[in-house]
Amino acid sequence: MIPVIGLVVGVTAGLLLQPTVPLALQPYLPIAIIAALDAVVGAVRALGEKRFDDRVFVISFISNVVIAALIVFLGDQLGVGSQLSTGVVVVLGIRIFANAAAIRRRIFRA
């Protein structure tokens, strides 16, 4: 119940406060969101398989976001930021869809 309350409070605060992202951080925001979604979908899968661990989730969440941002930053420094951004999105997207498929198979037994 606490995560749902936290989600509602966070979404409400975001809608009311309408925070802005500094221009220098804007290229990293979509990558950070995709990395965070990967961790969340993985946590939902682990929860369904009854092997969820909150410490693993927090570490996965933070490390996914940091590693993805570092890869994009490195790509920017090398002049290939958009290509590495695309690569990160593809890899994390594949993980998200694989976890979603596992969740769907578990729910529908198919």
PAZAPA-4460 file (N, C-alpha, C; in steps of 0.05 Angstrom, whole numbers, plus 32768, in hexadecimal, padded with zeros to 4 digits):
% residues 110
    n_x    n_y    n_z   ca_x   ca_y   ca_z    c_x    c_y    c_z   seq   type   mol
   8010   7FE8   8000   8000   8000   8000   8011   8019   8000     1      M     A
   8028   8018   800E   803A   8030   800F   8044   8037   7FF4     2      I     A
   804D   8024   7FE3   8056   802C   7FC8   8040   803A   7FB8     3      P     A
   8028   8031   7FBA   8012   803D   7FAB   800E   805A   7FB5     4      V     A
   800F   805E   7FCF   800C   8079   7FDA   8023   808B   7FD0     5      I     A
   803B   8080   7FD1   8052   808F   7FC7   8050   8096   7FAA     6      G     A
   8045   8084   7F99   8041   8089   7F7D   802D   80A0   7F79     7      L     A
   8016   809E   7F87   8002   80B3   7F85   800C   80CE   7F8E     8      V     A
   801B   80CF   7FA4   8026   80E8   7FAE   803A   80F3   7F9A     9      V     A
   804B   80E2   7F8F   805F   80EA   7F7B   8053   80F5   7F62    10      G     A
   803F   80E7   7F57   8032   80F1   7F3F   8023   810B   7F44    11      V     A
   8015   810D   7F5B   8007   8125   7F62   801A   813D   7F65    12      T     A
   8031   8138   7F73   8044   814D   7F76   8050   8156   7F5B    13      A     A
   8055   8143   7F4A   8060   814A   7F2F   804C   815A   7F1F    14      G     A
   8032   8153   7F21   801E   8162   7F11   801A   817E   7F1D    15      L     A
   801B   8180   7F37   8016   819B   7F43   802E   81AD   7F41    16      L     A
   8046   81A2   7F46   805E   81B3   7F46   806A   81B7   7F2B    17      L     A
   8064   81A5   7F18   806F   81A7   7EFD   808C   81AE   7EFC    18      Q     A
   809D   819C   7F07   80BA   81A2   7F07   80C6   81A3   7EEB    19      P     A
   80DB   81B3   7EE8   80E9   81B4   7ECE   8103   81A6   7ED1    20      T     A
   810C   819A   7EBB   8125   818C   7EBA   813A   819F   7EAE    21      V     A
   8151   81A3   7EBA   8165   81B4   7EAF   816D   81AA   7E93    22      P     A
   8173   81BD   7E81   817A   81B7   7E66   8191   81A3   7E63    23      L     A
   81A4   81A4   7E75   81BB   8192   7E73   81B3   8175   7E7A    24      A     A
   819E   8171   7E89   8196   8156   7E91   8180   814A   7E80    25      L     A
   8175   815A   7E6E   815F   8150   7E5D   8165   8138   7E4C    26      Q     A
   817E   8135   7E41   8183   811D   7E31   8183   8104   7E42    27      P     A
   8188   8106   7E5C   818A   80EF   7E6E   816F   80E7   7E7A    28      Y     A
   815C   80F8   7E7A   8142   80F2   7E87   8134   80DA   7E7A    29      L     A
   8131   80D9   7E5F   8123   80C2   7E54   8131   80A7   7E5A    30      P     A
   814C   80A8   7E5A   815B   8090   7E5F   8157   8088   7E7C    31      I     A
   8157   809B   7E8E   8153   8095   7EAB   8137   8089   7EB0    32      A     A
   8124   8094   7EA2   8108   8089   7EA5   8106   806D   7E9B    33      I     A
   8112   8067   7E84   8112   804C   7E79   8120   8039   7E8C    34      I     A
   8137   8041   7E97   8146   8031   7EAA   8136   802C   7EC3    35      A     A
   8129   8040   7ECD   8118   803D   7EE5   8101   802A   7EDF    36      A     A
   80F4   802C   7EC8   80DF   801A   7EC0   80E8   7FFE   7EBF    37      L     A
   8100   7FFA   7EB5   810B   7FDE   7EB4   810D   7FD3   7ED1    38      D     A
   8116   7FE2   7EE4   8118   7FD9   7EFF   80FD   7FD3   7F0B    39      A     A
   80E9   7FE5   7F05   80CE   7FE1   7F10   80C1   7FC8   7F04    40      V     A
   80C3   7FC4   7EEA   80B7   7FAD   7EDE   80C5   7F93   7EE8    41      V     A
   80DF   7F94   7EEB   80ED   7F7E   7EF7   80E4   7F78   7F13    42      G     A
   80DE   7F8D   7F23   80D4   7F89   7F3E   80B8   7F7D   7F3E    43      A     A
   80A8   7F85   7F2B   808D   7F7A   7F2A   808F   7F5C   7F22    44      V     A
   80A1   7F55   7F10   80A5   7F39   7F09   80AE   7F29   7F22    45      R     A
   80C2   7F34   7F30   80CC   7F27   7F48   80B6   7F24   7F5D    46      A     A
   80A6   7F38   7F60   808F   7F36   7F73   807C   7F20   7F6B    47      L     A
   8076   7F1D   7F52   8065   7F08   7F49   8071   7EEC   7F4C    48      G     A
   808B   7EEB   7F4B   8099   7ED1   7F4F   80A0   7ECC   7F6C    49      E     A
   8097   7EDE   7F7E   809B   7EDC   7F9B   80B9   7EDC   7FA2    50      K     A
   80C9   7EEC   7F94   80E6   7EEE   7F9B   80EF   7F0B   7F9B    51      R     A
   80DC   7F1D   7FA1   80E2   7F39   7FA2   80F2   7F40   7FBC    52      F     A
   8107   7F50   7FB8   8117   7F5A   7FCE   811A   7F78   7FCB    53      D     A
   8111   7F87   7FDF   8111   7FA4   7FDD   812D   7FB0   7FD9    54      D     A
   8141   7FA4   7FE6   815C   7FAE   7FE3   8166   7FA9   7FC6    55      R     A
   8160   7F92   7FBB   8168   7F8D   7F9F   815A   7FA1   7F8D    56      V     A
   8141   7FA7   7F92   8132   7FBA   7F82   813F   7FD5   7F83    57      F     A
   8145   7FDF   7F9A   8150   7FFA   7F9D   816B   7FFB   7F8F    58      V     A
   817C   7FE7   7F93   8196   7FE7   7F87   8193   7FE5   7F68    59      I     A
   8181   7FD4   7F5F   817C   7FD2   7F42   8172   7FEC   7F36    60      S     A
   8160   7FF9   7F44   8154   8012   7F3B   816A   8027   7F38    61      F     A
   8179   802B   7F4D   818E   8040   7F4D   81A4   8039   7F38    62      I     A
   81AD   8020   7F39   81C3   8019   7F27   81BB   801A   7F09    63      S     A
   81A2   8012   7F03   8198   8014   7EE7   8199   8031   7EDE    64      N     A
   818F   8043   7EEE   818D   805F   7EE7   81AA   806B   7EE4    65      V     A
   81BB   8065   7EF7   81D6   8071   7EF6   81E6   8065   7EDE    66      V     A
   81E5   804B   7EDA   81F4   803F   7EC4   81EA   8049   7EA9    67      I     A
   81CF   804A   7EA6   81C4   8054   7E8D   81CD   8071   7E88    68      A     A
   81CB   8082   7E9C   81D3   809E   7E99   81F1   80A0   7E93    69      A     A
   8202   808F   7EA0   821E   8090   7E9A   8225   8087   7E7D    70      L     A
   8216   8073   7E73   821A   806B   7E58   8213   8081   7E44    71      I     A
   81FD   808F   7E49   81F5   80A5   7E38   8209   80BC   7E3B    72      V     A
   8212   80C2   7E53   8226   80D7   7E57   823F   80D0   7E48    73      F     A
   8248   80B7   7E4A   8260   80AF   7E3B   825C   80B2   7E1D    74      L     A
   8245   80AB   7E14   823E   80AE   7DF7   823F   80CB   7DEF    75      G     A
   8235   80DD   7E00   8236   80FA   7DFA   8253   8103   7DF9    76      D     A
   8263   80FA   7E0B   8280   8102   7E0B   828E   80F8   7DF2    77      Q     A
   8286   80E1   7DE8   8293   80D5   7DD0   8286   80DF   7DB6    78      L     A
   8270   80EE   7DB9   8262   80F8   7DA1   824F   80E5   7D95    79      G     A
   8248   80D0   7DA3   8234   80BC   7D98   821E   80B8   7DAC    80      V     A
   8215   80CE   7DB9   8201   80CC   7DCE   81E7   80C0   7DC5    81      G     A
   81DE   80C8   7DAD   81C4   80BE   7DA4   81C5   80A0   7D9E    82      S     A
   81DB   8097   7D93   81DD   807A   7D8E   81DE   806A   7DA7    83      Q     A
   81ED   8073   7DBB   81EE   8064   7DD5   81D3   8067   7DE3    84      L     A
   81C5   807E   7DE1   81AB   8080   7DED   8198   806C   7DE1    85      S     A
   8199   806A   7DC7   8188   8056   7DB9   818E   803A   7DC2    86      T     A
   81A8   8034   7DC5   81B0   8019   7DCE   81A6   8013   7DEA    87      G     A
   81A8   8027   7DFC   819E   8023   7E17   8180   801F   7E17    88      V     A
   8172   802E   7E08   8154   802B   7E06   814D   8010   7DFB    89      V     A
   815B   8007   7DE7   8155   7FED   7DDB   815A   7FD6   7DEF    90      V     A
   8171   7FD7   7DFC   8178   7FC2   7E10   8164   7FC2   7E27    91      V     A
   815F   7FD9   7E32   814C   7FDA   7E49   8130   7FD4   7E40    92      L     A
   8129   7FDC   7E27   810E   7FD5   7E1D   810B   7FB7   7E1A    93      G     A
   811F   7FAA   7E10   811E   7F8C   7E0E   811A   7F80   7E2A    94      I     A
   8128   7F8A   7E3E   8125   7F7F   7E59   8109   7F84   7E64    95      R     A
   80FE   7F9C   7E5E   80E3   7FA3   7E68   80CF   7F90   7E5B    96      I     A
   80D1   7F8C   7E41   80BE   7F7B   7E33   80C1   7F5E   7E3B    97      F     A
   80D9   7F55   7E41   80DE   7F39   7E4A   80D1   7F36   7E66    98      A     A
   80D4   7F49   7E77   80C8   7F47   7E92   80A9   7F49   7E90    99      N     A
   80A0   7F5B   7E7E   8083   7F5D   7E7A   8077   7F43   7E70   100      A     A
   8086   7F36   7E5E   807C   7F1C   7E53   807C   7F07   7E69   101      A     A
   8090   7F07   7E7A   8090   7EF4   7E90   8079   7EF9   7EA4   102      A     A
   8073   7F12   7EA9   805C   7F19   7EBA   8042   7F10   7EAD   103      I     A
   803F   7F15   7E93   8027   7F0D   7E85   8024   7EEF   7E85   104      R     A
   803A   7EE0   7E80   8038   7EC3   7E81   8030   7EB9   7E9C   105      R     A
   803A   7EC6   7EB1   8033   7EBE   7ECC   8016   7EC3   7ED3   106      R     A
   800C   7EDA   7ECA   7FF1   7EE2   7ED0   7FDD   7ED0   7EC1   107      I     A
   7FE2   7ECC   7EA7   7FCF   7EBE   7E95   7FD6   7EA1   7E92   108      F     A
   7FEC   7E98   7E9E   7FF4   7E7C   7E9D   7FF8   7E73   7E80   109      R     A
   8002   7E85   7E6F   8006   7E7F   7E53   8022   7E84   7E4A   110      A     A
***
